[in-house]
Amino acid sequence: MLLSGQSVLLAGASGGLGTALAAEFERRGATVTSVARNQERLAALGGHSVALDLRTPDACQLAVAAAVDHGGKLDVVVNAVGVVAFGTVADLSSDAMEELFLTNTFIPIMLATAALPHVQEGGAIVNISGVIAEQNLPGMAAYGASKAAVKSFDEALAREARRSKIRVIDARPPHTETGLADRPIEGMSPKMPEGLTPAHVASVICDALESGAKDLPSSAF
């Protein structure tokens, strides 16, 4: 599936990884509809964008409709939305836990639900759960659980979507220098080794879409 001429809905487009994905999709000739909450950061990307807070089913429906309208169809949905929090289970607030699951888990589910009736045969949905979905870590338990839930969801959705010839790819890149760890909704980031570049991760994801890959474990990066 060459990405040239494909209509792509990119959620979380203004983030570190989202920005790299938008650039990579456009470099490969895709028609991109970028979605994020911050209109100013979206405008800086250029291209076609829609400012939406995807934490409701209605907003996810609007995002899908915008992509179909802009691209004339919908071939690929990539969810790069995410927040992080640090701290032990004993210290993390219930508000932070709710935000982690609303953003990291429910948005991918709601966006996939909205997109499935519209994604073309041979298309794909990509959710980015990350390496922490493979092995959770102390001080990141709730964050890791929210991402592991996405991985579990993707495993089942992939079987369901197969009937419509739609791929569901769970991408689990190792730590990537997106800047997300510097903007936790709660707690403070531990010292981490240098991560992958967003451009590299975006390239691997786009390669997987074009090659027909059905899963992207951490080892693929």
C-alpha positions in Angstrom: 0.0 0.0 0.0 1.9 3.0 -1.2 1.0 6.1 0.8 1.0 8.4 -2.3 -2.6 9.5 -2.9 -3.9 8.0 0.4 -6.1 10.0 2.7 -4.7 10.0 6.2 -6.3 11.2 9.5 -3.5 12.0 11.9 -4.6 12.6 15.5 -2.2 14.3 17.9 -0.5 16.0 15.0 1.0 18.9 16.9 3.1 16.7 19.3 6.7 15.7 18.8 5.9 12.4 17.1 2.8 13.8 15.4 4.8 16.6 13.7 7.3 14.0 12.4 4.5 11.8 11.1 2.8 14.7 9.3 6.0 15.5 7.6 6.7 11.9 6.6 3.2 11.3 5.3 3.4 14.5 3.2 6.8 13.6 1.9 5.4 10.3 0.7 2.5 12.0 -1.1 -0.4 11.4 1.3 -3.3 13.8 1.8 -3.1 14.5 5.5 -5.9 15.8 7.8 -4.1 16.9 11.0 -6.1 17.0 14.3 -5.0 18.4 17.7 -6.4 20.6 20.5 -4.1 23.6 20.0 -5.1 25.6 16.9 -1.9 27.7 17.0 0.4 24.7 17.0 -1.6 23.1 14.3 -1.4 26.2 12.1 2.4 26.1 12.5 2.4 22.7 10.8 0.8 24.0 7.6 -1.5 21.8 5.5 -5.1 21.0 6.3 -5.9 20.9 10.0 -8.8 20.8 12.4 -8.7 21.8 16.1 -10.6 19.3 18.1 -10.5 17.9 21.6 -10.9 14.2 20.9 -12.0 13.2 24.4 -15.6 12.7 23.3 -17.2 10.4 20.7 -18.7 13.4 18.9 -15.3 15.0 18.4 -13.9 11.8 17.0 -16.8 11.6 14.6 -16.1 15.2 13.5 -12.4 14.3 12.9 -13.3 11.4 10.7 -15.8 13.5 8.8 -13.2 16.2 8.2 -10.7 13.7 6.8 -13.3 12.1 4.5 -14.3 15.6 3.3 -10.7 16.7 2.8 -9.3 13.5 1.2 -12.5 12.4 -0.5 -12.1 9.1 1.3 -10.3 7.7 4.4 -7.5 5.1 4.0 -5.3 5.5 7.2 -6.0 6.6 10.7 -3.0 7.2 13.0 -3.5 8.0 16.7 -0.5 9.9 18.1 -2.4 11.4 21.0 -1.0 10.8 24.5 -0.2 12.2 28.0 2.1 10.8 30.6 2.3 11.0 34.4 5.0 9.8 36.8 4.8 8.7 40.4 4.1 5.6 42.5 0.6 4.2 42.7 0.3 5.5 46.3 1.1 9.0 45.2 -0.7 9.4 41.9 -4.0 11.3 42.1 -7.2 9.8 40.8 -7.6 12.8 38.5 -4.3 12.0 36.8 -5.3 8.3 36.5 -8.6 9.3 34.9 -6.8 11.7 32.4 -4.3 9.0 31.5 -7.0 6.5 30.6 -9.3 9.0 28.9 -6.6 10.3 26.6 -4.4 7.3 26.1 -7.0 4.5 26.1 -10.5 5.9 25.3 -9.4 8.2 22.5 -7.9 5.3 20.4 -11.1 3.3 21.1 -13.5 6.1 20.2 -11.5 7.2 17.2 -11.3 3.6 15.8 -15.1 3.2 16.4 -15.8 6.3 14.5 -13.4 5.5 11.7 -14.1 1.8 11.0 -17.2 2.4 8.8 -15.3 4.8 6.7 -11.8 3.3 6.2 -11.4 1.9 2.7 -10.8 -1.8 2.1 -7.0 -2.3 2.3 -6.7 0.6 4.7 -5.2 0.7 8.2 -5.6 2.0 11.7 -2.4 2.6 13.7 -2.3 3.1 17.5 0.9 3.9 19.3 1.0 2.1 22.6 4.8 2.1 23.0 7.4 -0.2 24.5 5.8 0.2 28.0 2.9 -1.9 26.8 5.3 -4.8 26.6 6.8 -4.3 30.1 5.5 -1.9 32.7 7.8 0.0 35.0 7.7 1.2 38.6 6.7 4.9 38.9 4.8 4.6 35.6 2.2 2.0 36.5 -1.0 3.8 35.6 0.6 5.2 32.4 1.8 1.8 31.4 -1.5 0.2 32.2 -3.3 2.8 29.9 -1.0 1.9 27.1 -1.2 -1.9 27.7 -5.0 -1.5 27.4 -4.5 -0.1 24.0 -2.3 -3.0 22.9 -4.9 -5.4 24.2 -7.7 -3.5 22.3 -5.7 -3.5 19.1 -5.2 -7.3 19.3 -8.9 -7.9 19.3 -9.8 -5.1 16.9 -7.3 -6.5 14.4 -9.3 -9.7 14.2 -12.6 -7.9 13.9 -11.3 -5.5 11.2 -9.8 -8.3 9.2 -13.2 -9.1 7.9 -13.3 -5.7 6.3 -9.7 -6.1 5.0 -8.5 -3.3 7.3 -5.2 -3.7 9.2 -4.8 -2.6 12.8 -1.2 -2.0 13.7 -0.1 -1.6 17.3 3.2 0.4 17.3 5.4 0.0 20.3 8.5 2.2 19.8 11.1 2.5 22.6 11.5 5.8 24.4 11.4 8.6 21.8 12.6 12.2 22.1 9.1 13.7 21.6 9.3 16.0 24.6 6.3 14.3 26.2 8.3 13.2 29.3 9.0 16.9 29.9 5.3 17.7 30.1 3.8 15.2 32.5 0.3 15.9 33.8 1.6 14.9 37.2 5.0 13.9 38.8 8.5 14.4 37.5 10.2 12.4 34.8 13.1 10.1 35.9 16.4 10.4 34.1 16.1 8.5 30.9 18.7 7.4 28.3 18.6 9.2 25.0 15.7 8.0 22.9 15.0 7.5 19.3 14.3 10.5 17.0 10.7 11.1 16.1 11.7 11.2 12.4 13.0 7.6 12.7 9.9 6.3 14.4 7.7 8.1 11.9 9.7 6.5 9.0 9.3 3.0 10.5 5.6 3.4 10.9 5.1 4.6 7.3 7.4 1.8 6.1 5.1 -0.6 7.9 2.0 0.8 6.3 3.5 0.5 2.9 5.0 -3.0 3.4 1.8 -4.6 4.8 3.1 -5.2 8.3 0.5 -6.2 10.9 2.4 -5.4 14.1 5.2 -3.1 15.2 6.9 -4.4 18.4 9.7 -2.5 20.0 12.3 -4.6 18.2 11.1 -3.3 14.9 12.4 0.2 15.7 
